[in-house]
Amino acid sequence: MRTMTRVRSAALLAGLFATAVSFAACNREPPPPTQYVAAGGSAPAAGSGGSGGSGSGSFEIVFLGDSLTAGLGLLSEQAYPVIVGNKFAADGYRNISIVNAGISGDTSAGGLRRVSEAISGDTRILVVALGGNDSLRGLTTTQTHDNLAGIIDVALNHRIAVLVAGMKAPPNLGEDYRVLFDGIFTRLLSEYRTNITLIPFMLEGVAGNPSLNQPDGIHPNIEGTRVVAETMYGKLKMMVDSMGGGGH
């Protein structure tokens, strides 16, 4: 797996956080989550709540995130959650249903407010890909941790498995903040132990690589998005298989 240099990573991450704030202003009213059926069956209704797996039989995976999840700058079918769903379909999983609940500029606080509406009675896995915009919206690392923990708690209370996709801290806020922010995700893993799965950095192998990013140097292009999807798919496939789901 490719590694990024410290300088190029810092530049990209600083830009990521700066740009996300401008996108937030254009997303005051959250759009409804977008659903895709990866293979077989029909999509269940989103936002109905429920205890996981009690609905139509679809094995639903909800992606709760920001612009990286929403697929900013890409066609809707090029966003990484959709690519993940297509990978499941190509591997013969017959009833995986994908819900893209990504909103550009969103924070962990926004995710906590809307998680209950994003999940449904068929949701079996929740992917949490939030926190990258928090510092510029005035949230402390303690608040980010607590919001992410709150999202996880909502999912676990509905018997929904959780995959946390980690981010890196904006380097312009200093070393102390970086250590505290990066520690959020390892702390969550320590607190929830086997109840969650962690990807330490969702842009691993993509951040800092011009050939894998859009001209803004921030958001992955379609090639970079495929790398993100591959990273996600490896973890999610193991989770689905361990849960006996997907109609494989």
C-alpha positions in Angstrom: 0.0 0.0 0.0 1.3 3.4 -1.0 2.3 5.8 1.8 2.1 9.6 1.5 4.8 12.0 2.5 4.3 14.1 5.6 4.4 17.4 3.6 2.0 16.4 0.9 -0.4 14.8 3.4 -0.4 18.0 5.5 -1.1 20.2 2.4 -4.0 18.0 1.3 -5.6 17.7 4.7 -5.3 21.4 5.4 -7.2 22.0 2.1 -9.7 19.4 2.9 -10.8 21.1 6.1 -10.8 24.6 4.6 -12.9 23.6 1.6 -15.4 21.6 3.6 -16.6 24.7 5.4 -17.6 26.4 2.1 -19.6 23.3 1.1 -21.4 23.3 4.4 -23.1 26.6 3.6 -24.7 25.1 0.6 -26.1 22.1 2.5 -28.2 23.7 5.3 -31.2 21.4 4.5 -29.9 17.8 4.4 -31.2 15.9 1.4 -32.7 12.5 2.0 -30.3 9.5 1.9 -29.8 8.0 -1.6 -30.4 4.3 -1.9 -29.0 1.8 -4.3 -29.8 -1.9 -4.6 -26.5 -3.7 -5.3 -28.1 -7.0 -6.4 -31.5 -8.5 -6.2 -34.7 -7.3 -4.4 -35.9 -3.8 -4.0 -34.7 -1.0 -1.7 -36.4 -0.7 1.7 -37.7 2.6 2.9 -35.1 4.7 4.7 -35.6 6.5 7.9 -38.1 4.1 9.4 -35.9 3.2 12.4 -36.1 -0.4 13.7 -33.9 -3.0 15.2 -31.9 -4.2 12.2 -32.8 -6.9 9.8 -36.5 -6.9 10.6 -37.8 -5.4 7.3 -37.9 -6.7 3.8 -34.9 -9.0 4.0 -32.4 -6.7 2.4 -29.0 -6.5 4.0 -28.7 -2.8 4.2 -25.4 -0.9 4.6 -25.7 2.8 5.5 -22.8 5.2 4.9 -23.1 8.2 7.2 -20.5 10.8 6.1 -19.5 14.1 4.5 -18.5 15.2 1.0 -16.1 12.3 0.7 -19.0 9.9 1.1 -21.5 12.1 -0.9 -19.1 11.9 -3.8 -18.6 15.6 -4.3 -17.4 16.3 -7.9 -18.5 12.9 -9.1 -21.6 11.4 -10.6 -23.9 9.9 -7.9 -23.1 6.4 -9.2 -19.3 7.1 -8.8 -19.4 7.7 -5.1 -17.5 5.1 -3.1 -20.6 3.6 -1.4 -22.1 2.7 -4.8 -18.8 1.2 -5.9 -18.8 -0.9 -2.8 -22.3 -2.1 -3.6 -21.2 -3.0 -7.1 -18.3 -5.0 -5.7 -20.7 -7.0 -3.5 -22.9 -7.6 -6.6 -19.9 -8.7 -8.7 -18.9 -11.2 -6.0 -22.4 -12.8 -6.0 -24.1 -11.1 -3.0 -27.7 -11.0 -4.0 -29.5 -8.7 -1.6 -27.0 -6.0 -0.4 -28.7 -2.6 -0.3 -26.6 0.5 -0.1 -27.7 3.8 1.4 -25.5 6.9 0.8 -26.2 9.3 3.7 -23.3 11.6 2.9 -23.7 15.3 3.1 -21.0 17.8 2.1 -19.7 19.8 4.9 -21.3 17.7 7.6 -19.8 17.2 11.1 -20.0 14.6 13.7 -22.7 16.7 15.4 -24.7 16.7 12.3 -24.3 13.0 11.9 -25.5 12.4 15.5 -28.6 14.5 14.8 -29.6 12.5 11.7 -28.4 9.0 12.3 -31.7 7.8 13.5 -33.4 8.9 10.3 -30.6 7.4 8.1 -31.0 3.9 9.4 -34.0 1.6 8.8 -35.4 -1.7 9.9 -33.1 -3.5 7.4 -29.9 -1.7 8.3 -27.3 -4.2 9.4 -24.1 -2.2 9.1 -23.5 1.5 9.7 -20.3 3.1 8.2 -19.4 6.2 10.2 -17.1 8.5 8.1 -17.3 11.8 10.0 -15.2 14.2 12.0 -13.0 15.8 9.3 -14.9 19.1 9.3 -15.3 19.4 13.1 -12.4 21.7 13.9 -13.5 24.4 11.5 -17.0 24.3 12.9 -15.7 25.0 16.4 -16.0 21.5 17.8 -13.4 20.3 20.3 -11.8 16.8 20.1 -13.9 15.9 23.1 -17.1 16.9 21.4 -16.0 14.9 18.3 -15.3 11.9 20.3 -18.6 12.2 22.2 -20.6 12.7 19.0 -19.0 9.7 17.3 -19.6 7.6 20.4 -23.3 8.8 20.4 -23.7 7.7 16.8 -22.1 4.3 17.6 -24.4 3.9 20.6 -27.5 4.6 18.4 -26.4 1.9 16.0 -25.5 -0.7 18.7 -28.8 0.0 20.4 -30.5 -1.1 17.2 -28.3 -4.1 16.9 -26.5 -2.6 13.9 -22.8 -3.4 13.4 -20.5 -0.3 13.0 -17.5 0.4 10.8 -15.7 3.6 11.8 -13.7 5.2 9.0 -11.0 7.4 10.5 -9.6 10.7 9.3 -6.4 12.7 10.1 -6.2 16.0 11.9 -5.7 19.3 10.0 -1.9 19.9 10.5 -2.3 23.7 10.6 -3.9 23.4 14.1 -0.6 22.1 15.6 0.9 19.0 17.0 -1.1 19.0 20.2 -4.4 19.0 18.3 -3.2 16.4 15.8 -2.3 14.0 18.7 -5.7 14.6 20.4 -7.7 14.2 17.1 -5.9 11.1 15.9 -6.4 9.6 19.3 -10.1 9.9 19.0 -10.3 6.8 16.8 -8.0 4.6 18.7 -9.8 5.6 21.9 -13.1 4.6 20.4 -11.7 1.3 19.4 -10.4 0.8 22.9 -13.7 1.7 24.4 -15.9 -0.4 22.1 -13.4 -3.2 21.5 -15.0 -5.9 19.4 -18.2 -4.0 19.0 -16.8 -1.8 16.2 -14.5 -2.2 13.3 -12.0 0.6 12.5 -10.3 1.8 9.4 -7.6 4.1 10.8 -7.5 6.4 7.7 -10.1 6.2 5.0 -7.9 8.0 2.4 -5.0 5.7 2.9 -3.1 5.4 -0.4 -5.1 8.3 -1.9 -4.4 11.5 0.1 -1.5 13.4 -1.4 -1.5 11.6 -4.7 -2.4 14.0 -7.6 -3.3 11.2 -9.9 -6.0 10.0 -7.5 -7.5 13.3 -6.7 -9.6 16.0 -8.4 -8.0 19.3 -9.4 -8.8 20.7 -5.9 -6.3 18.2 -4.5 -8.8 17.4 -1.8 -11.5 15.0 -3.1 -10.7 11.7 -4.8 -11.4 11.4 -8.5 -13.0 8.3 -9.9 -9.7 6.4 -9.7 -9.1 7.5 -6.1 -12.6 6.7 -5.2 -12.1 3.2 -6.4 -9.1 2.9 -4.0 -11.3 4.1 -1.1 -14.0 1.7 -2.1 -11.5 -1.2 -2.1 -10.3 -0.2 1.4 -13.9 -0.1 2.6 -15.0 -3.3 0.8 -12.3 -5.5 2.4 -13.5 -4.6 5.9 -17.2 -4.7 5.0 -17.0 -8.0 3.2 -15.5 -9.6 6.3 -18.3 -8.0 8.4 -21.1 -9.2 6.1 -19.6 -12.7 5.9 -19.3 -12.9 9.7 -22.9 -11.9 10.0 -24.0 -14.5 7.4 -25.7 -11.8 5.4 -26.0 -10.6 1.8 -27.6 -13.8 0.4 -24.2 -14.9 -1.0 
